[in-house]
Amino acid sequence: MAKAYSPGLQISQRVLHSSRRILPIPGDVLVQEGDRVTADQIVAQTFMPGDVTPINIANQISVAPSEVPHCMLIAAGDEVHVGDILARSNGIFGFFKSETRAKTAGTIESISHVTGQVILRGAPMPIQVCAYQAGRVKEVIPQQGVVIESEVAFLQGILGIGGEAFGTITFACQNKQEPLTAELLDESMRGKIVIGGARMTGKAVMRGIEIGVAAMISGGIDDEDLKEILGYDLGVAVTGSEHIGTTLIITEGFGDIAMADRTFNLLKEQEGAKAAVNGTTQIRAGVLRPEIVIPLDDRSSAGKETRQAVSAGILESGVPVRIIRDPYFGLLGQVGEMPTELRTLESGSLSRVLEVILDSGENVIVPRANVELIEG
Amino acid sequence: MNSTTAKQLDPDQINVILATDCGSTTTKAILIEKINGEYRQTFRGEAPTTVEEPAADVTVGVVNAVTEVGELAGRKLIDDNGEIIRPAQGDTGCDIYISTSSAGGGLQMMVAGVVREMSAASAKRAALGAGAIVMDMICSNDKRLPHEQIQRIRELRPDMILLAGGTDGGTLKHVVELAELIAPAKPQPRFGGSYKMPIIYAGNQEAAKLVEEAFDDDVKLMTVANVRPVLEMENLAPARDAIHDLFLEHVMAHAPGYNKLISWADAPIMPTPGAVGNILQTIAEQQNINALGVDIGGATTDVFSVFDGTFNRTVSANLGMSYSISNVCASATLPMILRWVHLDMDPRELRNHIKNKMIRPTTIPQTREALVFEQAVAREALRLAYIQHKEFATTLKGVQQQRTVGDTFSQNSSGASIVDNMKLNLLVASGGVLSHAPSMNQTAGMMIDAFEPEGMTVLAKDSIFMMPHLGVLAQVHPRAALEVFERDCLIYLGTCIAPRGLYRAGKSCFRYHIRSHSLKESGEMLCGEMKLFPLDEDEQATVTVEPGRGYDFGAGSGKRKEFQARGGKVGLILDARGRPLVVPTSEKDHLTELNSWIEELQLYPEPALTEV
């Protein structure tokens, strides 16, 4: 078999990229088709039903649940303020009445004659979705959101921590082999997207959080450092909701590993440009990789060809790959021969393999499962 | 056909069966053919699952996998319109097509019940038995305040909710209270923001009307028979069937291409683990044995057991060999994993290796060191999953037991685990790291170390991970499913014989006498020793064991016992390491013993390399 399917990370100099910005529940879309939007512009919003407070009225005023509806002073659907009397018991011959007051504000949603429970619903909570990617509104999905499209430089990382962030691209490291250390960060990087080279150290991340950098991107990170930063051991690679004070993206993997040439050089070309990054990673069904989206302005577009984003995932001779497992972990090269027959690995397993011609010129044989395409 | 019921088929007219399993990452296809009157699994193919862009249609992956099978079999299975050809004629088409699915992350549920140990536990058993991952269990006594429970319901995005509570004619208030918590939380389903959250009510039937009143039109409520109609009895089947129906109608129908797949299939599509459970139940029933099966995947480890006819299944949602490998290491701790590693490894590098496997889950070990380490992790993942299974597979809780004078010194109570390693007859291994281990001895070694079987236990493995396919097939053609299971699916590894009793360094554990066609062995096993005797698949051996004081093979401490051991690809394994299995505390002693086990079981012999 001279070809095989193998997904990889996308690194594109210029691509027509679109982002779907969808509300979690139906709401209002605030822009129209064709509008130009900035990354931080709100494009859709809605209101989530407010928080719910169950109140056991029957217990509080010492009546049977079935009596609760008759004891209520406020009907379902009515608004309640803190301190309002919600219910009052009939007492004995009109004496010894007990009552209960609202501790939180909201609207009475239901009154149960079975459990004696009242459900108080708080004020609706607004949910807003921003454009994330600067560009033009390509499509409006009524009540749900929009699709925004623009020409961008687009890069995928392998793992991220934290959600969406915006800022100007600035470099802390001068080459892809240089580790991102605390000494390389300074106050001028506040609110920016800082690019490193090889491994980002734990101290560098702490310093970045202290300064207030928007995001930090580098080749690798040490597991021990990540554990310290998060305060727990990352069990599964489903991330994006962490609040550590910045967004982190590693492009290659864990350990001392330099950023791929192509990634570093592309980011270098865009130094000073505004970018949006998202650390959200989900390595399960429906793989989601962290991404760096750099909208290209008209000036930088001149004379360059734009392509549709494609993810062919076809592994064949000549395509660039990254080896993603020891003993050659992190090495880059291109596919050489792809023998059909199974080979016995050093581990004793039988596997379909391929030859990788490393950038150093050396040829190595690795299982096909242990390479990843560098897709452009 | 677009239906949730099986098509009426004449089993005798079925000669070619095509089955697929749409996994999270890979779609597997197998072909089963009637050869000389017997059903045999003949060809197998696989292709990436295609629920994501750019294909976003699960049937694309199915067609790719089926095409590969067709090419290998020399049989045209897909027509020019890209559909499966039926019925079979000559070397074209198949007679029936069936499928299982865990694509899209499988079925994810939330369960709610009044009392954690009773109705909620029964609801959880029903959900797990149906092949679901249980994301959370809400109950009146789960120590969370009502607003915390509501917040949790709002955060989760399950595919459906199963609500139980109260025996029939029992509590009304508590079960309605639960409904009143779920309703205002307005739970959002995972897929398709436009469809209504399915809620199955399987509690006190007298409360059904009141529960209905608690919910509004935002949910799709379905009422089925109570999962625990009386304290002493569970009735899980109606809830399980309802889960399957809703899974098909609501969850899978919203995944891209599934409507087409449903219309192709000749039997209802089942969640993959539900199908595996079915086949294990069938084999335990047919052979009248106690059986335990494990399927270790990338994200989850499923354990299935049938003890005295009672089936239990657990899903350890974050114990797996790729997506969840880091969680295994966090849960088990690195020192516990390294107790199975005889090679020198740098802990810092290992930690980074684990994380790299987590973020690139499809890679395979190329070096011997990497394999040894992955198999060590597998032992711990299996061990932890088994602990969870034993804790879950209990007798019904809350049932009063009559005690007599004879029970005075017995501490047995309701809720005791029904999983007993001494009663276990068959242990079946399935899943990548077990099914695809380079040697059968490694599979046997991992299973023994993780499950610690006692007495006599037959070990087997699922040859190419076809148990899910056979689970669905058992619904439409039980004979074909059983024949293939026995002949092509199960590979017998051999038998493990081990006593219950603690390790005591340097002491004698038991004496043994083995008699078979090819074996005439006897000797003494010291504590900590393992011995492997070759015993062919078609051979049986009579093994007599005489344990020392404190060791028990099922007849009582120190009492002689005779076994009829079955042979297999590995052979007969005598294990005198003690149960529960503890490794020596001194690092030097431990390494010496570990090396002796590895050498005796021939776990990691130097491989004959072919140009790698």
HADDOCK unambig.tbl for C-alpha pairs under 7 A between the chains (distance, minus, plus):
assign (segid A and resid 25 and name CA) (segid B and resid 193 and name CA) 6.74 0.50 0.50
assign (segid A and resid 52 and name CA) (segid B and resid 147 and name CA) 6.65 0.50 0.50
assign (segid A and resid 52 and name CA) (segid B and resid 184 and name CA) 7.00 0.50 0.50
assign (segid A and resid 53 and name CA) (segid B and resid 147 and name CA) 5.90 0.50 0.50
assign (segid A and resid 54 and name CA) (segid B and resid 146 and name CA) 6.77 0.50 0.50
assign (segid A and resid 54 and name CA) (segid B and resid 147 and name CA) 6.90 0.50 0.50
assign (segid A and resid 114 and name CA) (segid B and resid 173 and name CA) 6.02 0.50 0.50
assign (segid A and resid 115 and name CA) (segid B and resid 173 and name CA) 5.27 0.50 0.50
assign (segid A and resid 115 and name CA) (segid B and resid 176 and name CA) 6.93 0.50 0.50
assign (segid A and resid 115 and name CA) (segid B and resid 177 and name CA) 6.05 0.50 0.50
assign (segid A and resid 222 and name CA) (segid B and resid 352 and name CA) 6.68 0.50 0.50
assign (segid A and resid 223 and name CA) (segid B and resid 351 and name CA) 6.38 0.50 0.50
assign (segid A and resid 223 and name CA) (segid B and resid 352 and name CA) 5.64 0.50 0.50
assign (segid A and resid 233 and name CA) (segid B and resid 330 and name CA) 6.58 0.50 0.50
assign (segid A and resid 235 and name CA) (segid B and resid 324 and name CA) 6.43 0.50 0.50
assign (segid A and resid 235 and name CA) (segid B and resid 326 and name CA) 4.93 0.50 0.50
assign (segid A and resid 235 and name CA) (segid B and resid 327 and name CA) 3.90 0.50 0.50
assign (segid A and resid 235 and name CA) (segid B and resid 330 and name CA) 6.76 0.50 0.50
assign (segid A and resid 236 and name CA) (segid B and resid 323 and name CA) 6.19 0.50 0.50
assign (segid A and resid 236 and name CA) (segid B and resid 324 and name CA) 5.33 0.50 0.50
assign (segid A and resid 236 and name CA) (segid B and resid 326 and name CA) 6.52 0.50 0.50
assign (segid A and resid 236 and name CA) (segid B and resid 327 and name CA) 6.27 0.50 0.50
assign (segid A and resid 237 and name CA) (segid B and resid 358 and name CA) 6.79 0.50 0.50
assign (segid A and resid 237 and name CA) (segid B and resid 359 and name CA) 6.50 0.50 0.50
assign (segid A and resid 253 and name CA) (segid B and resid 356 and name CA) 6.06 0.50 0.50
assign (segid A and resid 254 and name CA) (segid B and resid 352 and name CA) 5.28 0.50 0.50
assign (segid A and resid 254 and name CA) (segid B and resid 355 and name CA) 6.58 0.50 0.50
assign (segid A and resid 254 and name CA) (segid B and resid 356 and name CA) 5.91 0.50 0.50
assign (segid A and resid 255 and name CA) (segid B and resid 352 and name CA) 5.84 0.50 0.50
assign (segid A and resid 283 and name CA) (segid B and resid 323 and name CA) 6.89 0.50 0.50
assign (segid A and resid 283 and name CA) (segid B and resid 359 and name CA) 6.58 0.50 0.50
assign (segid A and resid 284 and name CA) (segid B and resid 323 and name CA) 6.94 0.50 0.50
assign (segid A and resid 285 and name CA) (segid B and resid 24 and name CA) 5.41 0.50 0.50
assign (segid A and resid 285 and name CA) (segid B and resid 25 and name CA) 6.80 0.50 0.50
assign (segid A and resid 285 and name CA) (segid B and resid 104 and name CA) 5.40 0.50 0.50
assign (segid A and resid 285 and name CA) (segid B and resid 105 and name CA) 5.62 0.50 0.50
assign (segid A and resid 286 and name CA) (segid B and resid 52 and name CA) 6.20 0.50 0.50
assign (segid A and resid 325 and name CA) (segid B and resid 363 and name CA) 6.72 0.50 0.50
assign (segid A and resid 343 and name CA) (segid B and resid 610 and name CA) 5.98 0.50 0.50
assign (segid A and resid 344 and name CA) (segid B and resid 609 and name CA) 5.67 0.50 0.50
assign (segid A and resid 344 and name CA) (segid B and resid 610 and name CA) 5.60 0.50 0.50
assign (segid A and resid 345 and name CA) (segid B and resid 366 and name CA) 5.84 0.50 0.50
assign (segid A and resid 345 and name CA) (segid B and resid 609 and name CA) 6.47 0.50 0.50
assign (segid A and resid 345 and name CA) (segid B and resid 612 and name CA) 5.99 0.50 0.50
assign (segid A and resid 346 and name CA) (segid B and resid 366 and name CA) 6.03 0.50 0.50
assign (segid A and resid 346 and name CA) (segid B and resid 367 and name CA) 5.06 0.50 0.50
assign (segid A and resid 346 and name CA) (segid B and resid 368 and name CA) 5.79 0.50 0.50
assign (segid A and resid 346 and name CA) (segid B and resid 607 and name CA) 6.64 0.50 0.50
assign (segid A and resid 346 and name CA) (segid B and resid 609 and name CA) 6.39 0.50 0.50
assign (segid A and resid 346 and name CA) (segid B and resid 612 and name CA) 6.94 0.50 0.50
assign (segid A and resid 347 and name CA) (segid B and resid 365 and name CA) 6.65 0.50 0.50
assign (segid A and resid 347 and name CA) (segid B and resid 366 and name CA) 5.50 0.50 0.50
assign (segid A and resid 347 and name CA) (segid B and resid 367 and name CA) 4.70 0.50 0.50
assign (segid A and resid 347 and name CA) (segid B and resid 368 and name CA) 4.06 0.50 0.50
assign (segid A and resid 347 and name CA) (segid B and resid 371 and name CA) 5.94 0.50 0.50
assign (segid A and resid 348 and name CA) (segid B and resid 438 and name CA) 5.45 0.50 0.50
assign (segid A and resid 348 and name CA) (segid B and resid 607 and name CA) 5.47 0.50 0.50
assign (segid A and resid 349 and name CA) (segid B and resid 438 and name CA) 4.67 0.50 0.50
assign (segid A and resid 365 and name CA) (segid B and resid 612 and name CA) 6.15 0.50 0.50
assign (segid A and resid 369 and name CA) (segid B and resid 362 and name CA) 6.25 0.50 0.50
assign (segid A and resid 369 and name CA) (segid B and resid 363 and name CA) 5.08 0.50 0.50
assign (segid A and resid 369 and name CA) (segid B and resid 364 and name CA) 6.51 0.50 0.50
assign (segid A and resid 370 and name CA) (segid B and resid 363 and name CA) 4.88 0.50 0.50
assign (segid A and resid 370 and name CA) (segid B and resid 364 and name CA) 6.58 0.50 0.50
